[in-house]
Amino acid sequence: EILGKLKSLVLAGICSATTPFLLLGDILDCLPLDQCDKIFSFVEENVSTWKSNSFYTAGKNYLLRMCNDLLRRLSKSQNTVFCGRIQLFLARLFPLSEKSGLNLQSQFNLDNITVFNKNEQESTLGQRPTEEKEDGMEVEEGEMGDEEPGAPAPCSIPIDYNLYRKFWTLQDYFRNPVQCYEKFSWITFLKYSDETLAVFKSFKLDDMQASKRKLEELRTAGGDHVYFAKFLTSEKLMDLQLSDSNFRRHILLQYLVLFQYLKGQVKFKSSSCILNDDQCSWMEETTKLVYQLLKEIPPDGDKFATMVEHVLNTEENWNSWKNEGCPSFVKDRPVDDKPKRPTRKRQAPEDFLGKGPDRKVFMGNDELTRLWNLNHDNMAACQSESREFMPSLEDFFEEAIEQADPANMVENEYKVVHNSNYGWRALRLLSRRSPHFFQPTNQQFKSLADYLESMVIKLAKELPDLPSEEIKTGEEDDEDNSDTLLKESNDSPSMQNKLVSNQQMDEIAAKLGAQWKTLAGQLEIKAAEIREIETDSEDVDMQAKLLLVAWQDREGTQATVESLVTALNAAGFPKIADILNET
């Protein structure tokens, strides 16, 4: 009653929100455990109140501390129901992403140690048959008639101390699964598991009727079920435990949980926690065996195995959520949900929208206005056939050739070659015609206009339809090989893409001989590669061949006859270049 009144006072704003929690903590510290059970019922009933805005922020830490103090006082093996109620209350009070309730680093409870007899000399399993014979206590057939019909038959495999020790040693691996990643520990676990599962496989529980009767007795008794938080490891109970359905399910379920951890992607696993192929294959086979054994355990083995598989699959989602850092399940509401106020826009002028008398759109610039009004439909204008054209060299350079004639007396600043727009289009047109216009040359050009003017003069000599004989510039005696740019481009187009063959490289290497280093500079071979060639072979012809091979490997599809001819001419080997042209 006092706690209820305090809750009302807090809601009325008369006292602080922490007052009920302080009083609860003091009361539970003073009372014995049986009375704490009654007081805690009040805490459970008002969980919705503690989660409200008035109490949650002020009291969540007090409630957590109070529950932890109670759990420390309670026995995990005797007060299992009360401990479970406290854990359920905390799960209802705090959200799933609460850090205090999450095992973020995937740590194991290493204090959960299963104690059993590890001294074989003190074992009574091997002495039992001898003592019975000495005492003369013979068991006649039918003497155990009090057992229920159809009770499980005795185990076909005798239970000795070795089986007892190996069976309970497995609990240490279930307690700390990291041991399975160690080589020696895994061998021990593998051996003990095979023997234990062999016992389960050979000693099956086939009495469905007896198991169903036991289940009905528990239900008619009010649903009370005896549950032990710790295993009973007495040697005298070993044969009874092997005949118990719940006990078998506990052990087999531990195997499935262990396998899921070993195979799962856990964020806090170390880099050494990796399974090899043999371990993975053994776990797959054992998993199938465990599920088969679960299905054979009465009652309702098939349903139990299906439910276990479903729960473990769901556990993978929680594992992924923890690996991602436990993000919140609450989705933030998008900011754009609120309706926006319509803004008033000023009406654009009619001449800008093209609604005037001549429907012309003014863009603020004469050239842009002209381009914009060429067509009312921009896409139709882009698809016009008139845009698909490329002028010929004669048409494009006709004006430039006329301006290059000194008789016309056109000043340089008024020539079209000095227009950057014209120069850019001229370079694109020349590159489409032939790459010879862009070969290395000894002639130096200060600007693009000078280069184009030189190309115009050379083109004027080769274009038959233009009055090229009137152009007298005094440059008729330039390099002979550059006067036939168009002729090379038109007469032998395949030379641009023809790769150098092995036979051609052998011929060139034999001609070069000891002069191969001169060509190496034109082929841009690095000094380190030259040193490697010298160390690979002492024969100068072979060194020249290695030079050409290194150049071919670097250039790939660009290692053409044309490129090699250019390099030979630049290096001062025109005769060798002529031989390559002839071949």
C-alpha positions in Angstrom: 0.0 0.0 0.0 2.8 2.4 0.9 4.5 1.8 -2.5 1.2 2.3 -4.3 0.7 5.6 -2.6 4.3 6.7 -3.4 3.6 5.9 -7.0 0.5 8.2 -6.9 2.5 11.0 -5.2 5.2 10.8 -7.9 2.5 11.0 -10.7 1.0 14.0 -8.8 4.4 15.7 -8.8 4.6 15.9 -4.9 7.8 13.8 -4.5 10.8 12.8 -6.5 10.5 10.0 -9.0 13.5 8.2 -7.3 11.7 7.8 -4.0 9.8 4.6 -4.7 12.9 2.9 -6.0 15.0 3.9 -3.0 12.3 2.5 -0.7 12.0 -0.7 -2.7 15.8 -1.3 -2.6 15.9 -0.8 1.2 12.9 -3.1 1.8 14.3 -5.9 -0.3 17.7 -5.7 1.4 16.1 -6.1 4.9 13.6 -8.9 4.2 14.2 -12.6 3.8 13.9 -14.2 0.4 10.4 -15.7 0.9 9.0 -12.2 1.6 11.1 -10.6 -1.2 9.1 -12.9 -3.5 5.9 -11.2 -2.5 7.3 -7.7 -2.7 8.7 -8.4 -6.2 5.2 -9.3 -7.4 4.3 -5.6 -7.0 7.4 -4.7 -9.1 6.3 -7.1 -11.8 2.7 -5.9 -12.0 3.7 -2.3 -12.5 6.3 -2.8 -15.2 4.3 -0.6 -17.6 4.4 2.2 -15.0 8.2 1.9 -14.6 8.5 2.2 -18.4 6.6 5.4 -18.6 8.4 8.7 -19.1 7.8 9.7 -15.5 9.7 6.8 -14.0 12.0 5.2 -16.6 14.8 7.7 -16.8 14.9 8.2 -13.0 14.5 4.6 -11.9 16.1 2.3 -14.5 19.5 2.2 -12.8 17.9 1.6 -9.4 15.8 -1.2 -10.7 18.8 -2.8 -12.4 20.9 -2.6 -9.2 18.0 -4.0 -7.1 17.5 -7.0 -9.4 21.2 -7.7 -9.5 21.4 -7.7 -5.7 18.5 -10.2 -5.6 20.2 -12.5 -8.1 23.4 -12.5 -6.0 21.4 -13.7 -3.0 19.4 -16.3 -4.8 20.6 -19.9 -5.5 20.7 -20.7 -9.2 19.9 -24.4 -8.5 17.2 -24.0 -5.8 15.5 -20.6 -6.6 15.3 -21.2 -10.3 11.7 -19.8 -10.6 12.5 -16.6 -8.7 15.6 -16.0 -10.8 13.6 -16.6 -14.0 11.0 -14.0 -12.9 13.7 -11.4 -12.3 15.3 -12.1 -15.7 11.9 -11.8 -17.5 11.2 -8.5 -15.6 14.4 -7.1 -16.9 13.7 -8.2 -20.4 10.3 -6.5 -20.3 11.7 -3.3 -18.7 14.7 -2.6 -20.9 14.7 -2.5 -24.7 16.6 -5.2 -26.7 19.4 -2.8 -27.5 20.2 -2.0 -23.8 23.9 -2.5 -23.4 23.6 -3.8 -19.8 21.7 -6.8 -21.0 23.9 -7.7 -24.1 26.9 -10.0 -24.1 28.6 -7.8 -26.7 31.9 -9.6 -26.7 30.4 -13.1 -26.8 32.0 -14.2 -23.5 31.2 -17.6 -21.9 30.3 -18.4 -18.3 33.5 -20.1 -17.4 32.4 -20.4 -13.8 29.8 -23.1 -14.7 32.0 -26.1 -13.9 30.4 -29.6 -13.8 31.9 -31.5 -10.9 32.2 -35.3 -11.2 34.4 -38.1 -9.9 37.8 -38.0 -11.6 39.4 -40.6 -9.4 39.0 -44.1 -11.0 40.0 -45.8 -7.7 37.0 -44.3 -5.9 34.6 -45.3 -8.6 31.9 -47.8 -7.7 30.9 -48.7 -11.3 33.4 -51.6 -11.6 32.7 -52.9 -8.1 29.0 -53.3 -8.3 28.7 -56.8 -10.0 31.4 -58.2 -7.7 29.6 -57.1 -4.5 26.3 -58.5 -5.7 27.9 -61.9 -6.2 29.6 -61.9 -2.8 26.5 -61.0 -1.0 24.6 -63.6 -2.9 21.9 -61.2 -4.0 20.8 -63.0 -7.2 18.1 -61.4 -9.2 15.6 -63.8 -10.4 13.6 -63.3 -13.6 10.4 -61.5 -12.8 11.6 -60.1 -9.5 11.5 -56.5 -10.8 7.8 -56.9 -11.7 6.9 -53.5 -10.2 8.3 -51.8 -13.3 5.8 -50.6 -15.9 5.3 -52.8 -18.9 7.3 -51.7 -21.8 10.0 -50.0 -19.6 13.3 -49.3 -21.4 15.6 -52.3 -21.6 19.0 -52.1 -20.0 21.8 -50.5 -21.9 23.4 -52.8 -24.5 26.8 -51.1 -23.8 28.0 -51.6 -20.2 28.4 -48.5 -18.2 31.9 -48.4 -16.8 34.1 -45.6 -15.4 35.7 -44.8 -18.8 32.3 -44.1 -20.3 31.3 -42.1 -17.2 34.5 -40.0 -17.3 34.3 -39.3 -21.0 30.6 -38.4 -20.9 31.0 -35.8 -18.2 34.3 -34.5 -19.6 32.3 -33.2 -22.7 30.6 -30.6 -20.5 33.9 -28.7 -20.3 33.8 -28.3 -24.1 30.2 -27.2 -24.0 31.2 -24.7 -21.3 34.1 -23.3 -23.2 33.8 -24.0 -27.0 37.0 -22.1 -27.9 38.9 -25.3 -26.8 37.7 -27.0 -30.0 39.9 -24.9 -32.1 43.0 -26.4 -30.4 44.3 -29.4 -32.2 44.8 -31.8 -29.2 41.6 -30.7 -27.5 39.6 -31.3 -30.7 41.0 -34.8 -31.0 39.8 -35.5 -27.5 36.4 -34.0 -28.1 36.0 -36.0 -31.3 36.8 -39.3 -29.6 34.6 -38.8 -26.6 31.7 -37.5 -28.8 31.8 -40.5 -31.0 31.6 -42.9 -28.1 28.8 -40.9 -26.4 26.7 -40.7 -29.5 27.3 -44.4 -30.2 25.7 -45.2 -26.8 22.7 -43.0 -27.6 22.4 -44.6 -31.0 22.6 -48.2 -29.7 20.4 -47.6 -26.6 17.1 -46.1 -28.0 14.0 -45.2 -26.1 11.2 -47.0 -27.9 8.6 -47.0 -25.2 6.2 -44.3 -26.4 3.3 -45.3 -24.2 5.3 -45.1 -20.9 6.7 -41.7 -21.9 3.2 -40.4 -22.7 1.9 -41.6 -19.4 4.7 -39.8 -17.5 3.9 -36.7 -19.4 0.2 -37.0 -18.5 1.0 -37.5 -14.9 3.0 -34.2 -14.8 0.1 -32.4 -16.5 -2.5 -33.7 -14.1 -0.3 -32.8 -11.1 -0.8 -29.1 -11.9 1.9 -28.6 -14.4 4.7 -28.6 -11.8 7.9 -30.0 -13.4 11.1 -30.7 -11.5 14.0 -28.9 -13.1 17.6 -29.0 -12.0 19.8 -26.2 -13.2 22.9 -28.3 -12.7 23.4 -31.9 -13.8 23.5 -34.7 -11.2 26.8 -36.5 -11.9 26.5 -39.3 -9.4 27.7 -42.7 -10.9 24.6 -44.4 -9.5 22.4 -42.3 -11.7 24.2 -42.8 -15.0 22.0 -45.7 -16.2 18.8 -43.8 -15.2 20.0 -40.7 -17.0 20.6 -42.6 -20.2 17.0 -43.8 -20.1 15.6 -40.2 -19.5 14.2 -38.4 -22.5 14.8 -34.9 -21.1 18.3 -35.7 -20.2 19.1 -36.9 -23.7 17.5 -33.9 -25.3 19.7 -31.6 -23.1 22.9 -33.3 -24.2 22.0 -33.4 -27.9 20.9 -29.8 -27.8 24.2 -28.8 -26.4 25.9 -30.4 -29.4 23.8 -28.3 -31.8 24.5 -25.0 -29.9 28.2 -25.8 -29.9 28.3 -26.6 -33.6 26.4 -23.4 -34.4 29.0 -21.3 -32.6 32.0 -23.1 -34.2 30.6 -22.6 -37.7 29.1 -19.1 -37.2 30.6 -15.8 -38.0 31.2 -14.2 -34.6 32.7 -10.7 -34.6 34.9 -11.2 -31.6 36.5 -14.5 -32.6 40.2 -14.4 -33.0 41.9 -15.0 -36.3 43.1 -18.4 -35.1 39.6 -19.7 -34.6 39.2 -21.4 -38.0 38.0 -24.9 -38.8 39.6 -27.1 -41.4 37.8 -29.2 -43.9 37.9 -32.4 -41.9 36.3 -30.7 -38.9 33.6 -29.1 -41.0 32.7 -32.4 -42.6 32.6 -34.2 -39.3 30.3 -31.6 -37.8 27.9 -31.9 -40.8 27.7 -35.6 -40.4 27.3 -35.4 -36.6 24.6 -32.7 -36.9 22.6 -35.0 -39.1 23.1 -37.8 -36.5 22.0 -35.5 -33.6 18.8 -34.5 -35.4 18.1 -38.1 -36.2 18.5 -39.0 -32.5 16.3 -36.1 -31.4 13.5 -37.4 -33.7 13.8 -40.9 -32.2 13.4 -39.6 -28.6 9.8 -40.0 -27.3 7.4 -38.2 -26.9 6.9 -36.1 -30.1 10.5 -36.4 -31.2 9.8 -35.1 -34.7 8.1 -31.9 -33.4 10.9 -31.3 -30.9 13.6 -31.6 -33.6 11.7 -29.3 -36.0 11.3 -26.7 -33.3 15.0 -26.9 -32.3 16.0 -26.4 -35.9 13.7 -23.4 -36.2 15.1 -21.8 -33.0 18.7 -22.2 -34.1 18.0 -20.7 -37.5 16.4 -17.7 -35.8 19.4 -17.4 -33.6 21.5 -16.7 -36.7 19.5 -13.4 -37.1 20.5 -12.4 -33.5 24.1 -13.2 -34.2 24.1 -11.0 -37.3 22.5 -8.2 -35.4 25.2 -8.4 -32.7 27.9 -8.5 -35.4 26.5 -5.2 -36.8 26.9 -3.5 -33.4 23.3 -4.0 -32.1 21.6 -1.2 -34.1 18.4 0.1 -32.7 15.1 -1.5 -34.0 13.3 1.9 -33.8 13.2 3.5 -37.3 13.5 7.3 -37.4 10.6 9.0 -39.1 11.6 10.7 -42.3 11.9 14.4 -42.2 10.0 14.9 -45.4 6.7 13.6 -43.9 5.5 17.1 -43.1 3.6 18.7 -46.0 5.5 21.6 -47.5 3.9 25.0 -47.9 3.4 25.9 -51.6 5.7 28.7 -52.6 4.6 31.5 -54.9 6.7 31.8 -58.0 7.0 34.9 -60.0 5.7 34.5 -63.5 8.5 34.5 -66.1 8.3 37.0 -68.9 6.7 35.9 -72.2 9.8 36.5 -74.3 11.8 34.2 -72.1 9.2 31.4 -72.3 8.9 31.8 -76.1 5.3 33.0 -76.0 5.9 36.3 -77.7 4.8 37.2 -81.2 7.8 35.5 -82.9 7.9 32.7 -80.2 11.6 33.3 -79.8 13.5 32.5 -76.6 16.2 34.9 -75.6 19.1 33.3 -73.7 21.1 36.5 -73.0 23.7 35.8 -75.6 23.3 36.1 -79.4 25.0 32.8 -80.2 23.1 30.9 -77.5 19.8 32.5 -78.7 20.6 31.5 -82.2 21.4 27.9 -81.3 18.4 27.6 -79.0 15.9 28.8 -81.6 17.1 26.6 -84.4 14.5 24.1 -83.5 11.7 24.1 -80.9 12.3 20.5 -80.1 15.8 20.0 -78.8 15.8 16.2 -79.3 14.6 16.5 -82.9 17.3 19.0 -83.5 20.0 16.6 -82.2 18.7 13.8 -84.4 18.7 15.9 -87.6 20.6 14.4 -90.6 22.3 17.8 -91.2 24.3 17.3 -88.0 25.9 14.0 -89.4 28.7 15.3 -91.6 32.5 15.5 -91.7 34.1 17.9 -94.2 36.9 16.7 -96.5 40.4 18.0 -96.3 40.0 19.9 -99.5 36.9 21.7 -98.3 38.1 22.4 -94.8 41.6 23.6 -95.6 40.7 25.5 -98.8 40.5 28.9 -97.1 43.6 28.2 -95.0 45.6 27.3 -98.2 44.5 30.5 -99.9 45.5 32.6 -96.9 48.9 30.9 -96.8 49.7 32.2 -100.3 52.0 35.3 -99.9 50.4 36.8 -103.0 47.1 37.2 -101.1 48.9 39.3 -98.4 46.8 38.1 -95.5 48.2 39.1 -92.1 48.8 36.4 -89.6 46.3 37.6 -87.0 43.5 37.4 -89.6 44.3 33.8 -90.7 41.9 31.0 -89.8 44.8 28.9 -88.4 45.1 31.5 -85.5 41.5 30.8 -84.5 41.5 28.3 -81.6 38.1 26.8 -82.6 39.4 26.2 -86.1 42.6 24.7 -84.8 40.8 22.2 -82.6 38.6 21.0 -85.5 41.6 20.8 -87.8 43.5 18.6 -85.4 40.5 16.3 -85.1 40.2 16.1 -88.9 43.9 15.3 -89.4 43.8 12.6 -86.7 40.9 10.9 -88.4 42.8 10.9 -91.7 46.2 9.6 -90.7 48.5 9.4 -87.6 51.5 10.6 -89.8 50.5 14.1 -88.9 51.5 13.5 -85.3 54.8 11.7 -85.8 57.9 13.0 -83.9 59.9 15.5 -85.9 63.0 17.6 -85.5 61.2 20.8 -86.5 60.1 22.8 -83.4 56.8 24.6 -83.3 56.1 27.4 -80.9 52.3 27.3 -81.2 49.4 25.4 -82.7 49.0 28.1 -85.4 52.6 27.5 -86.6 52.1 23.8 -86.7 48.9 24.1 -88.7 50.4 26.6 -91.1 53.2 24.1 -91.8 50.7 21.3 -92.4 48.7 23.6 -94.7 51.7 24.3 -96.9 52.5 20.6 -97.2 48.9 19.7 -98.0 48.8 22.4 -100.7 51.4 20.5 -102.6 49.5 17.2 -102.6 45.9 18.3 -103.1 45.4 18.4 -106.9 42.3 20.6 -107.0 44.0 23.6 -105.3 46.4 26.1 -106.8 49.3 24.9 -104.8 52.0 26.0 -107.3 51.4 29.6 -106.5 52.5 29.1 -102.9 56.2 29.9 -102.6 57.4 29.7 -99.1 61.0 28.4 -99.5 60.2 25.2 -97.6 60.2 22.8 -100.5 63.4 21.1 -99.4 62.0 19.9 -96.0 62.2 16.3 -95.1 61.3 14.1 -98.0 59.5 11.5 -96.0 57.1 14.1 -94.6 55.9 15.4 -98.1 54.0 12.2 -98.7 51.8 12.2 -95.6 48.6 11.6 -97.5 50.1 9.2 -99.9 51.3 6.9 -97.1 48.0 7.2 -95.4 46.0 6.3 -98.5 48.2 3.9 -100.3 49.2 1.6 -97.4 46.6 1.9 -94.7 47.4 -1.5 -93.3 50.8 -0.3 -92.2 49.3 1.6 -89.3 48.2 -1.6 -87.6 50.7 -4.2 -88.9 52.6 -5.7 -86.0 56.4 -6.4 -86.2 57.0 -10.1 -86.8 59.7 -12.3 -85.3 61.5 -12.6 -88.6 61.6 -8.8 -89.0 63.0 -8.4 -85.5 65.7 -11.0 -86.3 66.7 -9.0 -89.4 66.7 -5.7 -87.6 68.7 -7.1 -84.7 71.4 -8.5 -87.1 71.7 -5.1 -88.8 71.9 -3.1 -85.5 74.5 -5.3 -83.8 76.4 -3.3 -81.2 74.5 -0.1 -82.1 71.3 -1.3 -80.4 71.8 1.1 -77.4 71.3 4.0 -79.8 67.8 2.7 -80.7 67.1 2.0 -77.0 66.8 5.7 -76.3 64.2 6.2 -79.1 62.2 3.2 -77.8 62.2 4.7 -74.3 63.8 1.6 -72.7 64.9 2.3 -69.1 68.5 2.1 -68.0 67.6 -0.8 -65.6 66.2 -2.8 -68.5 69.3 -2.1 -70.6 71.5 -3.5 -67.7 69.3 -6.6 -67.6 69.7 -7.2 -71.3 73.5 -6.9 -71.0 73.6 -9.4 -68.2 71.2 -11.9 -70.0 73.5 -12.3 -73.0 77.0 -11.3 -74.2 76.1 -11.6 -77.9 75.3 -8.2 -79.4 72.8 -9.6 -81.9 71.0 -11.3 -79.1 71.1 -8.1 -77.0 69.5 -6.3 -79.9 66.8 -9.0 -80.2 66.1 -8.8 -76.5 65.7 -5.0 -76.8 63.1 -5.4 -79.5 61.3 -8.1 -77.5 61.2 -5.9 -74.4 59.8 -3.0 -76.5 57.2 -5.4 -78.0 56.1 -6.7 -74.6 55.6 -3.2 -73.3 53.7 -1.8 -76.3 51.6 -4.9 -77.0 49.2 -4.1 -79.9 50.9 -0.7 -80.4 54.2 -2.4 -81.4 53.6 -1.8 -85.1 55.9 -1.6 -88.1 55.1 2.1 -88.4 56.2 2.9 -84.8 59.4 1.0 -85.3 60.2 2.7 -88.6 59.7 6.1 -86.9 62.1 5.1 -84.1 64.7 3.9 -86.5 64.6 7.1 -88.5 64.9 9.2 -85.4 67.8 7.1 -84.2 69.7 7.6 -87.5 69.1 4.2 -89.1 67.2 5.2 -92.3 68.6 2.3 -94.3 67.3 -0.3 -91.8 63.9 1.5 -91.8 63.8 1.2 -95.6 64.4 -2.5 -95.3 61.5 -2.8 -92.8 59.3 -0.8 -95.2 60.1 -3.1 -98.1 59.4 -6.3 -96.1 
